[in-house]
Amino acid sequence: MSDLYNVSSSPHVRSKDTSSRIMLYVILALLPTTLFGIYNFGVKALILILATIASCVASEWVFEKIVHKKSTINDLSAVVTGLLLALNLPPTLPVWEAILGGIFAIVIVKMMFGGLGQNFMNPALGARCFLLIAFAADMTNFAIDEYTGATPLAAMRNGEVVNTMDMLIGKTAGTIGETSAIAIIIGAIFLILMGVIDLRIPGTYIVTFVIFIVIFGGNGFDWNYITAQLCGGGLMLGTFFMATDYVTSPITPRGKILFGVCLGILTGLFRLYGANAEGVSFAIILSNCLVPMIEKITIPRAFGLVKEGKKHE
């Protein structure tokens, strides 16, 4: 056979990107948010970040040793899960609860379903919701020396006026990684430039959410209110770093858009009508559960196929 013909199995189009490289990009993108969280909340935040990362990595290593599987901690996915979990926790949370959350994220949400690529929901958000249910008082306690008042979202729900500039910068109460919209956006721009994420899901999510709160929020086109809603809580962090998770989001272009619409509507429903002022975590997890159905109805039709009943005579 001629040397001009190279026979190989699919896939024939390959990328230099690996799981570890993509996870490294995510870690680098989260550095501005992480560093600001440590600056904003002090050593307590640093301890929680280190504790969750260590518990996630150790849990994955121990689990794989027990079930005699090849170690996958080098792909850095456990590090990303631990970091994202920490950024979704209040700085006042007891360290042992954060460690328990890390174990739950890896063992229950990730490894019990087969490991990276098999989990049906984002492990960090799954652990956050578990902690919210199990330790509700600790997970909703944001009072520290620097910030003793309610979070901006809670203040808005009570009819109070919030400082949107403080929310953009991050000088407010909240979880470790959700307060600074500017730091989150810097990381998001890095991911977009590196080609790790595209704007279908984040763009559709934000636009749908804005339309929802304009229609049902009772404030119309009040840009201060809209900005506060976008910068408050975990919406920006969830939009760019968790809703775009490869494993738990659709792979079809139209599916990404439909996924973003679901996220925006659910977040608006939870924020405006739910018992809690926040709702991003539950919106993402519920939408994760809808992904199989979304992909089924948005899968591109093969060229040349037509719907039954529309065949040429």
C-alpha positions in Angstrom: 0.0 0.0 0.0 1.3 3.5 -0.8 2.7 5.6 2.0 0.3 8.3 1.0 -2.5 6.3 2.6 -2.5 6.3 6.4 -5.2 4.0 7.8 -6.3 4.7 11.4 -9.3 4.4 13.6 -11.5 7.3 14.5 -11.5 10.0 15.7 -9.5 11.4 12.8 -9.6 15.0 14.1 -7.7 15.3 17.4 -6.9 18.1 19.7 -3.9 18.8 21.8 -6.1 19.6 24.8 -6.2 17.0 27.5 -8.4 16.8 30.7 -5.4 17.9 32.8 -4.7 20.9 30.5 -8.3 22.0 30.6 -8.5 21.6 34.3 -5.3 23.6 34.7 -6.9 26.4 32.6 -9.9 26.4 34.9 -7.7 26.6 38.0 -5.8 29.5 36.5 -9.1 31.2 35.6 -10.3 30.8 39.2 -7.1 32.4 40.7 -8.4 36.0 40.6 -11.6 35.0 42.4 -9.7 32.8 44.8 -7.1 35.4 45.7 -9.7 38.1 46.2 -11.7 35.7 48.4 -8.7 35.2 50.6 -8.0 38.9 50.7 -11.6 39.7 51.4 -12.2 37.1 54.1 -8.8 36.4 55.5 -7.1 33.2 56.7 -10.4 31.5 57.3 -11.1 31.4 53.6 -7.6 30.1 52.9 -8.0 27.2 55.4 -11.4 26.2 53.9 -9.9 26.3 50.3 -7.0 24.1 51.3 -9.2 21.7 53.3 -11.7 21.1 50.5 -9.0 20.6 47.9 -7.1 18.2 50.1 -10.3 16.3 51.0 -11.3 16.0 47.4 -7.9 14.8 46.2 -7.5 12.4 49.1 -11.1 11.0 48.7 -10.5 10.2 45.0 -7.1 8.6 45.7 -8.5 6.4 48.6 -11.6 5.4 46.6 -9.5 4.3 43.6 -7.2 2.4 45.9 -10.2 0.5 47.5 -11.8 -0.4 44.2 -8.4 -1.1 42.5 -8.8 1.5 39.8 -6.0 3.4 38.2 -5.3 6.7 39.9 -6.8 9.7 38.2 -5.8 12.5 40.5 -3.2 13.7 38.0 -6.0 15.0 35.7 -6.6 17.8 38.3 -10.4 17.4 38.2 -10.5 16.7 42.0 -8.5 19.9 42.6 -11.0 21.9 40.5 -13.9 20.3 42.4 -12.4 21.1 45.7 -11.6 24.7 44.7 -15.1 25.3 43.3 -16.7 23.8 46.4 -14.7 26.1 48.6 -15.6 29.2 46.6 -19.3 28.3 47.2 -18.9 28.1 50.9 -19.3 30.9 53.5 -16.0 31.7 55.2 -17.5 31.0 58.6 -18.2 27.3 57.8 -16.6 24.8 60.2 -13.6 23.1 58.6 -14.9 19.6 59.3 -18.2 20.3 57.4 -16.2 21.6 54.4 -14.1 18.4 54.5 -17.3 16.3 54.6 -18.6 18.3 51.6 -15.4 17.4 49.7 -15.8 13.7 50.5 -19.5 13.8 49.4 -18.6 15.6 46.1 -16.0 13.0 45.1 -17.3 9.8 46.5 -21.0 10.1 46.1 -21.5 12.5 43.2 -18.4 11.6 41.1 -16.8 8.3 41.7 -20.0 6.3 42.6 -21.2 7.1 39.1 -18.0 6.0 37.4 -15.6 9.0 37.8 -14.8 11.9 35.5 -17.2 12.0 32.6 -19.9 9.9 34.1 -21.3 12.1 36.9 -24.8 13.5 36.1 -24.5 16.7 38.1 -21.7 19.1 39.0 -19.9 17.5 42.0 -19.1 20.8 43.7 -22.7 22.0 43.5 -24.0 18.6 44.5 -21.9 18.9 47.7 -23.0 22.5 48.3 -26.6 21.5 48.1 -25.9 18.6 50.4 -24.3 20.9 53.0 -27.2 23.4 52.6 -29.7 20.6 53.5 -27.6 19.0 56.3 -26.1 22.2 57.9 -28.5 25.0 56.8 -27.7 27.3 59.7 -23.9 27.2 59.1 -24.3 27.4 55.3 -26.4 30.6 55.6 -24.2 32.3 58.2 -22.2 35.0 56.4 -21.5 37.3 59.4 -17.8 38.0 60.0 -15.9 40.9 61.5 -15.8 42.7 58.1 -19.4 42.2 57.1 -22.1 41.8 59.8 -25.2 42.6 57.6 -27.2 40.5 55.3 -26.0 39.5 51.8 -27.0 41.9 49.0 -29.6 39.5 47.7 -31.2 39.1 51.1 -31.1 42.9 51.6 -32.9 43.4 48.2 -35.5 40.9 49.1 -36.2 42.9 52.3 -36.6 46.1 50.2 -33.2 47.6 51.2 -31.0 49.5 48.8 -27.6 47.9 47.9 -24.4 49.4 46.7 -23.8 47.9 43.2 -20.2 49.2 43.1 -19.4 47.3 46.2 -20.9 44.2 44.6 -18.8 44.7 41.4 -15.6 45.0 43.4 -16.6 42.3 46.0 -16.7 44.2 49.3 -19.8 42.5 50.5 -20.9 39.5 52.5 -21.3 36.2 50.7 -19.5 33.0 49.9 -15.7 33.0 49.4 -15.8 33.2 45.6 -19.1 34.8 44.7 -18.6 38.4 45.9 -16.3 40.0 43.2 -18.0 40.1 39.8 -14.9 41.7 38.3 -12.6 38.9 39.5 -15.0 36.3 38.1 -15.3 38.1 34.7 -11.5 38.3 34.4 -11.3 34.5 34.8 -14.2 34.0 32.4 -12.4 36.0 29.7 -9.4 33.9 30.1 -11.4 30.7 29.6 -13.1 32.1 26.5 -9.7 33.2 25.0 -8.3 29.8 25.7 -11.2 28.2 23.9 -12.3 26.2 27.0 -15.9 27.6 27.0 -18.0 29.4 24.5 -20.7 32.0 25.1 -23.8 30.0 24.2 -24.6 28.8 27.7 -23.4 31.9 29.7 -24.9 34.3 27.2 -28.3 32.6 27.0 -28.4 32.1 30.7 -27.8 35.8 31.5 -30.1 37.2 28.8 -33.0 34.8 29.9 -32.5 35.7 33.5 -32.5 39.4 32.8 -35.7 39.1 30.7 -37.3 37.1 33.5 -36.6 39.6 36.3 -37.6 42.6 34.1 -41.0 41.0 33.5 -41.6 39.5 36.9 -39.3 41.3 39.3 -41.5 44.3 39.8 -38.8 46.9 39.0 -39.0 47.0 35.2 -35.8 48.2 33.5 -34.1 49.4 36.6 -30.5 48.9 35.7 -29.3 49.2 39.3 -31.7 46.4 40.2 -30.6 44.3 37.2 -26.9 44.8 37.9 -27.4 43.9 41.6 -29.2 40.7 40.6 -26.4 39.8 38.2 -23.6 40.5 40.6 -25.3 39.2 43.7 -25.1 35.6 44.9 -23.5 32.9 42.8 -24.9 33.8 39.4 -21.7 35.0 37.8 -19.6 32.2 39.3 -22.2 29.6 38.4 -22.7 31.0 34.9 -19.1 30.8 33.7 -17.5 28.0 35.9 -20.3 25.5 36.7 -23.0 25.8 34.1 -20.4 25.3 31.4 -19.0 22.0 32.8 -18.4 19.7 29.9 -19.8 16.6 31.6 -23.0 18.0 32.9 -24.0 20.4 30.1 -25.3 19.6 26.5 -22.9 19.1 23.7 -25.3 20.2 20.9 -25.3 23.9 19.9 -29.1 24.2 20.2 -29.0 22.2 23.4 -26.6 24.7 24.9 -29.0 27.5 24.2 -32.0 25.6 25.5 -29.9 24.7 28.6 -29.2 28.4 29.2 -32.9 29.2 28.9 -33.7 26.6 31.5 -31.1 28.0 33.8 -32.3 31.6 33.5 -35.9 30.7 34.1 -35.2 28.4 37.1 -32.8 31.0 38.7 -35.4 33.7 38.3 -38.2 31.5 39.8 -36.1 30.5 42.8 -34.8 34.1 43.4 -38.2 35.8 43.1 -40.5 33.2 44.5 -38.4 30.8 46.5 -37.9 30.7 50.2 -34.2 31.6 49.8 -32.9 34.7 48.1 -30.4 32.6 46.1 -31.2 29.8 43.6 -28.3 29.3 41.2 -27.0 26.0 42.6 -30.4 24.3 42.5 -31.1 25.8 39.1 -27.9 24.3 37.7 -28.5 20.9 39.3 -32.0 20.6 38.0 -30.9 21.7 34.6 -28.2 19.0 34.7 -30.9 16.4 35.2 -32.6 17.7 32.0 -29.5 17.4 29.9 -30.3 13.9 28.4 -33.7 15.1 27.3 -32.3 18.4 26.0 -29.7 16.5 23.9 -32.3 14.0 22.6 -34.6 16.8 21.2 -31.7 18.9 19.8 -29.5 16.3 18.2 -28.8 17.4 14.6 -30.7 15.3 12.0 -28.4 13.3 9.7 -28.1 14.8 6.2 -30.6 13.3 3.8 -33.1 12.2 6.5 -36.6 13.6 6.7 -39.4 13.2 9.2 -41.8 10.4 8.6 -44.7 11.6 6.6 -42.7 14.1 4.6 -40.9 11.6 2.3 -40.8 12.3 -1.3 -43.4 10.5 -3.3 
